[in-house]
Amino acid sequence: MMRKIAVLSLVVLLLGFSGICYAATIGWSPSISWGDQTKKFSPDSGNTSFYGRKDSTGNLYVDPKSRWQFTQTNINDNYNLFNLYNQYYGFDIAVQDDNNTTVSAVNDGLYCNLPNPKIDLEDDGGLFGTGNGYYDEIEATCTTPLLLQANTDYRLNGSFRVYKTSTIQFGFTSQTSKKSSTGEYNTMDWQTHVYRNYPW
């Protein structure tokens, strides 16, 4: 009888711990904001959050969400970068370990309201950056940077399928890129505003 009570207590304890872990991945995370940035093209105000959810079949997802506003100084710098150097503003949400197999970005719930955005999912992991089958990055590039405006609420939202719940770090980054002959946008400069861990 004592052994059954001990086993039952262990099962209840494990269920309690799994419930705590599960609860930490569902619903909204706290919002984290940033202020003045050292790169002039970077927005001087913005914030990030996560939303954890399950789909109808029980798969777990984490949806990173970001929003920001440019000052007129930021806008002027982006105009100059485009007019003088053909550089385009973009925003990036990326897993910091390219070879991570915990999560993978999916083409679901993507939203960006930069002027004429080009949104890509990228797999930078694997041998020599050839990919490991997990998309570690959601990247949005503004293809018409002269339409960017100050004091406008810009957003990039995405979604990552969670394959196993372990601590993983995301970076929320502004960047400038040049367009290659193949139509790809290659990063020239960047500034990471916030690093955040999932689960929170």
Secondary structure, DSSP 4 states (H G I P E B T S, - for coil): -HHHHHHHHHHHHHHHHHHHHHHTTSEEPPPEEE---SSTTS-SEEEEEEEEEE-TT--EEEEEEEEEE--HHHHHHHHHHHHHH-EEEEEEEEES-TT--SEEE-SSS-EE-SSSEEEEEE---SGGGS--S---EEEEEES-GGG--TT--EEEE--EEESS---EEEEEEEEEEEE-TTS-EEEEEEEEEEEEEE--
